[in-house]
Amino acid sequence: MKHYVVTFGKSLIVGSTMLVPGVSGGSMAMILGIYAKLISAVSSFMKDKVRNFFFLAVFLAGSLLGIVSFSKPILHLIETYPMPMLYFFMGAVAGSIPLIFKQAQIKKFSWTMPIYIALGFLVVFIFEMTPISSVSANEGTSWITYFLLIIAGFIAAIALVLPGISVSYMLLLLGLYDETMRAASTFYLPFLVPIGVGLVAGILLTTKLLEKCMNEYPRPTFLIILGFILGSLLELYPGIPTGREIIICLVALVLGFGIIKYISSKDN
């Protein structure tokens, strides 16, 4: 029972921060030490159907409640106090680094470590520097349109699963953000069904691959993921504070680090 309460609490945090610029759901799940469990539950669902079902159901319920209840207040705080709040999130990212190193099973330094981290960082950097597409999806019901929507859903799923990459930004890059929001608000099935099929297929295949990599190659996998998360700081970094905000931002940074470090120590 305690396990589900902890999972619910973490999923609340994941859901409440999903709309924060530079903080993807995957990043926050990794920061809170629940990412590997999520990947395993989805990828190996049939191996322990009952346990995985309840775990995912609790996580989904908490995430949805977090989105509905807390995302707007958090976004309001970021708009009102941008510097301290973003430094708090940066501290949270820093606090997760020891946990990620532990999951990577690192016992001593190797010259390959910075290479793997740099590789993940570079992927997110290139992604964030890519100009947003202004091309809209063509309206129509041809099989080509359906096929392209399935591919778009598949690509969006990869962004949804990988830490450090925002699925909303991926939809913007594909030129499908407005169309997706419009289709969701009007429940337009000819658009939602094919993109949903691609999304589900992408999630299943990506989680399968990630679980295999985490189990068989934990060191490079978790270091590349760390690079993803560090790369996402490019969007999160608000600049250097001035005046009184210097002290406030330093306190927020330390607080974010301390909270995540404390949560990690309790889990381990």
C-alpha positions in Angstrom: 0.0 0.0 0.0 2.8 2.4 0.9 4.3 1.7 -2.6 1.2 2.9 -4.3 0.9 6.0 -2.1 4.5 6.9 -3.0 3.8 6.3 -6.7 0.7 8.4 -6.5 2.6 11.2 -4.9 5.3 11.1 -7.5 2.8 11.0 -10.4 1.1 14.1 -8.9 4.4 15.9 -9.3 5.0 14.6 -12.8 1.5 15.7 -13.9 1.8 19.1 -12.3 5.0 19.9 -14.1 4.2 18.6 -17.5 3.3 22.0 -18.8 6.5 23.7 -17.4 8.8 24.8 -20.2 11.9 22.6 -20.4 10.5 20.0 -18.0 9.1 17.0 -19.8 7.1 14.3 -18.1 9.9 11.8 -18.8 12.5 14.1 -17.2 10.5 14.6 -14.0 9.9 10.8 -13.8 13.6 10.2 -14.1 14.4 12.9 -11.5 12.0 11.3 -9.1 13.4 7.8 -9.7 10.3 6.3 -11.1 11.2 6.3 -14.8 12.7 2.8 -15.1 9.7 1.3 -13.3 7.3 3.0 -15.7 9.3 1.8 -18.8 9.3 -1.8 -17.3 5.6 -1.7 -16.5 4.6 -0.7 -20.0 7.2 -2.9 -21.8 6.7 -6.0 -19.8 3.0 -5.5 -19.0 2.1 -9.2 -19.7 4.7 -10.6 -17.4 2.8 -9.4 -14.3 -0.5 -8.0 -15.6 -2.2 -7.4 -12.2 0.8 -5.6 -10.6 1.6 -3.6 -13.7 -2.0 -2.6 -14.3 -2.4 -1.2 -10.7 0.9 0.6 -10.9 0.1 2.2 -14.2 -3.5 3.0 -13.1 -2.2 4.7 -9.9 0.4 6.6 -11.9 -2.1 7.7 -14.6 -4.7 8.8 -12.0 -2.0 10.9 -10.1 -0.7 12.4 -13.3 -4.1 13.5 -14.5 -5.0 14.9 -11.1 -1.7 16.8 -11.1 -2.4 18.2 -14.5 -5.9 19.3 -13.6 -5.2 20.6 -10.1 -1.6 21.9 -9.9 -0.3 22.7 -13.4 -2.1 26.1 -13.6 -0.9 27.2 -10.1 2.7 26.2 -10.9 2.6 28.0 -14.3 1.2 31.0 -12.4 4.1 30.9 -10.0 6.6 30.6 -12.9 5.0 33.6 -14.6 5.0 35.6 -11.3 8.4 34.5 -10.0 10.2 33.1 -13.1 13.8 33.3 -11.8 13.3 31.5 -8.4 11.0 28.9 -9.8 13.2 27.9 -12.7 16.3 27.8 -10.5 14.3 25.5 -8.2 13.7 23.1 -11.1 17.3 23.4 -12.1 18.2 22.4 -8.5 15.8 19.4 -8.8 17.6 18.3 -12.0 21.0 18.5 -10.2 19.6 16.6 -7.2 18.7 13.7 -9.5 22.3 13.2 -10.9 23.5 11.0 -8.1 20.5 8.7 -8.5 21.1 8.5 -12.3 24.8 7.6 -11.7 23.7 4.9 -9.3 21.2 3.4 -11.9 24.0 3.6 -14.5 26.0 1.2 -12.2 29.1 3.4 -12.3 31.9 2.3 -10.1 34.8 4.2 -11.5 35.4 7.0 -14.0 35.9 6.1 -17.6 36.7 8.4 -20.6 33.5 7.1 -22.3 31.3 8.7 -19.6 31.5 12.3 -20.8 31.1 11.0 -24.4 27.7 9.4 -23.6 26.5 12.4 -21.7 27.6 14.7 -24.5 25.8 12.6 -27.0 22.5 12.9 -25.2 23.1 16.6 -24.6 23.8 17.1 -28.3 20.6 15.3 -29.4 18.4 17.6 -27.3 20.5 20.7 -28.3 19.9 20.0 -32.0 16.2 19.3 -31.3 15.7 22.6 -29.5 17.7 24.6 -32.1 15.5 23.2 -34.9 13.2 25.9 -36.3 9.5 25.2 -35.7 7.7 24.2 -38.8 5.0 26.5 -40.1 3.5 23.8 -42.4 0.0 22.7 -41.3 -1.3 19.2 -41.8 -3.4 18.9 -44.9 -7.1 18.3 -44.2 -8.4 15.3 -45.9 -9.2 11.6 -45.5 -6.9 9.9 -48.0 -4.9 6.9 -46.9 -1.7 9.0 -47.3 -3.0 11.4 -44.7 -3.8 8.6 -42.3 -0.4 7.1 -42.9 1.4 10.4 -42.2 -0.7 10.9 -39.0 0.3 7.4 -37.8 4.0 8.3 -38.5 3.5 11.6 -36.7 2.0 9.8 -33.7 4.9 7.4 -33.6 7.4 10.2 -33.6 5.5 12.1 -30.9 5.5 8.9 -28.8 9.3 8.8 -28.9 9.3 12.4 -27.5 6.8 11.4 -24.9 8.9 8.5 -23.6 12.4 10.0 -23.8 13.3 12.4 -21.0 14.3 16.0 -21.9 12.2 16.1 -25.1 8.8 17.9 -25.0 6.0 16.1 -26.9 4.2 19.5 -27.4 7.4 20.9 -29.0 7.7 17.8 -31.2 4.1 18.4 -32.5 5.1 22.0 -33.2 8.1 20.8 -35.2 5.8 18.5 -37.2 3.4 21.4 -37.8 0.6 19.4 -36.0 0.2 21.1 -32.7 -2.8 23.4 -33.5 -4.5 20.6 -35.5 -4.0 18.1 -32.6 -5.4 20.6 -30.0 -8.3 21.4 -32.3 -9.1 17.7 -33.0 -8.9 16.9 -29.3 -11.3 19.8 -28.4 -13.8 18.7 -31.0 -13.1 15.0 -30.7 -12.5 14.6 -34.4 -11.9 10.9 -34.7 -10.6 10.8 -38.3 -7.6 12.7 -37.0 -7.3 11.3 -33.5 -7.5 7.6 -34.3 -4.5 7.4 -36.7 -2.3 9.6 -34.6 -3.4 7.6 -31.5 -2.5 4.3 -33.3 1.0 5.7 -34.0 1.3 7.0 -30.4 0.5 3.6 -28.9 2.8 1.7 -31.3 5.6 4.2 -30.7 5.2 3.9 -26.9 5.3 0.1 -27.0 8.3 -0.2 -29.3 10.2 2.6 -27.6 9.7 1.2 -24.1 10.7 -2.3 -25.3 13.9 -0.9 -26.7 14.6 1.3 -23.6 14.0 -1.6 -21.2 16.4 -3.8 -23.1 19.0 -1.1 -23.1 18.5 -0.3 -19.4 18.9 -4.0 -18.5 21.7 -5.0 -20.8 23.6 -1.7 -21.2 22.7 0.4 -18.1 25.9 2.5 -18.1 25.6 4.1 -21.6 21.8 4.2 -21.5 21.5 6.1 -18.3 24.4 8.4 -19.1 22.8 9.3 -22.5 19.5 9.9 -20.6 21.4 12.2 -18.2 22.6 14.1 -21.3 19.0 14.4 -22.4 18.0 15.9 -19.1 21.0 18.3 -18.9 20.3 19.3 -22.5 16.7 20.3 -21.5 18.3 22.8 -19.1 19.0 25.0 -22.2 15.3 25.8 -22.4 14.9 26.0 -18.6 17.8 28.3 -17.9 16.4 31.8 -17.2 19.8 33.7 -17.1 21.7 35.2 -14.3 19.7 36.8 -11.5 20.4 40.3 -10.2 19.9 42.2 -7.0 17.8 40.5 -4.3 16.9 37.7 -6.6 20.5 36.3 -6.4 19.9 35.1 -2.8 16.4 34.0 -3.5 17.5 32.0 -6.6 20.4 30.4 -4.7 18.0 29.3 -1.9 15.5 28.0 -4.6 18.4 26.1 -6.3 19.5 24.5 -3.0 15.9 23.7 -2.0 15.2 21.9 -5.3 18.4 19.9 -5.0 17.7 19.0 -1.4 14.1 17.9 -1.9 15.0 15.5 -4.8 18.1 14.3 -3.0 16.0 13.5 0.1 13.4 11.7 -2.0 16.1 9.7 -3.7 17.7 8.7 -0.4 14.4 7.5 1.0 13.8 5.3 -2.1 17.2 3.8 -1.9 
